[in-house]
Amino acid sequence: MGKITVDNVESDSDDESVSKLTWNKLQNACHSQGYREGLVEGKERRLQEGFDQGYLSGLKQSQNSAEMKGFLSAVMLHNSFNLELNEKLKTILAHM
């Protein structure tokens, strides 16, 4: 075992400082990467939630519109001899 000298203590101190710096840089890098990944994950979740809500809303509106168009088409077919009513229904259907 070697003798403890001032040079050995300073060398150990330098190694310790380098280790702490390396550790701090690594910690900061991991923290930054984790923060970035968290932001991306959060944005993706919010986008998905918004898409899901919009999809359901659009589906309900489309379904209601399709039912109304089907009903009006059936009324037109049933009243095919009433030209005035059919023209009004065609106008309504054209604006849907």
HELIX and SHEET records of a PDB file:
HELIX    1   1 VAL A    6  HIS A   78  1                                  73    
HELIX    2   2 LEU A   83  ALA A   94  1                                  12    
END                                                                             
